[in-house]
Amino acid sequence: MGVEIAFGVMLLVALGVLFWMLVRSASVKITRQYSKLADHFELELTEFPPKLGGFMRPEPFVHGHYKDREMSISAPGSGLQKSRQIETMLKVQVKNKRLNCQITSAGLFGSMRQRDSKTKARWTSGDAAFDAAVDLRTNHAELMSGALTEDRRARLAALLKASKAMIYIGDGVISYSILGLIANDADCERFIAAAELFYELAEALEK
């Protein structure tokens, strides 16, 4: 019996060490990507110390001003729509505070990510490929028509197809959220592309 107990204790210790190493490895990968984002946009990188002996490692975030606009990338602790799902969010300042808009990929998954979309009419661009791929609902269709040029529509559709993201514009912010964390180069490049697109979009929405 003593041998079995000792074996059980050793197994638990080994599993604990393995879990600690996995958490640390994931944290290092995520921090590396946030560091790349901070360097690219010349923003401040904020890191938090590990908790519970390293078994809990809060995600870092980047924040500051890029091209004279406030910007941040973080992983909100509450998760998607106050659920347990983890999401990463990019926020870019837009000075037009009257506009409200929600954008997801078209289809069942996209509709599940819409928030309060029943109060907004679906906007169509007349571009058949874009309208089939993107579900865009807004309170200001005319403004979106002017801002979403053919090039921006193509980039927006590609971004949604690659990430299954949700984009929300309101209260002076363009926010882009995806499920999961930024843990590899592809995710990092996607956030860079999203930020550049939203900076262009913010300027167009303010004209």
C-alpha positions, 0 to 999 in steps of 0.5 A: 500500500505504501508503494502505491501511495508513493507512486500516486504522489510521484505521478501527481507531482509529475503531472503538476510539473508537466502542467507548469511547463506547458503553461510557461511555454504557452505564456512565452509564445504569447508574450513573444507575439505581443512583443512583436506587435508592440515593436511594430506599432511602437506601443507600450508592452505591459506584462504581469507577474505569474501567480500561484507559483507560475501556474497562472500567467496573465496575458500581456497587453499592448497599448498607446498611440499609433498614427495619432489614435489610441490603440490596444490589444489585450485578452479581456479576463471575462471572455467573450460576451461575459462567458468562459470563452477566451478572446483577444481584442484589438481596439482602435479609436474612431472619432465618429461616435454616432455610428454603430456597426456589427460585422461578422462572417455570414452564416450560422457561426457569424450570426451566433456572434452578433450582439443586439443585431436585431435593431440594425438593418443588414447592409449590402454593398452590391458586391455579390461576393462580399455580401455572401461572405459578410454580415454587416449591420449598421445604423448608418448605411450611407456612411458605410457605403462611402468608407468600404471601398472595393479594396477595403471590402476585399481585405475585410472579407479576407480577414473575417474568413481567416479568423472568424472574428467579430467587429464592432464599431460604437462609442468611439471605438472599432473593436476586433475580437477573435476566439483564442489567444495570439500564439503564433506568427500567423495570428500576429500578422493577422492583427497587424493587417486588421489594425492597418485596415481599421486605421484607414476605415476610421479616417474614412468614417470621420470624413 
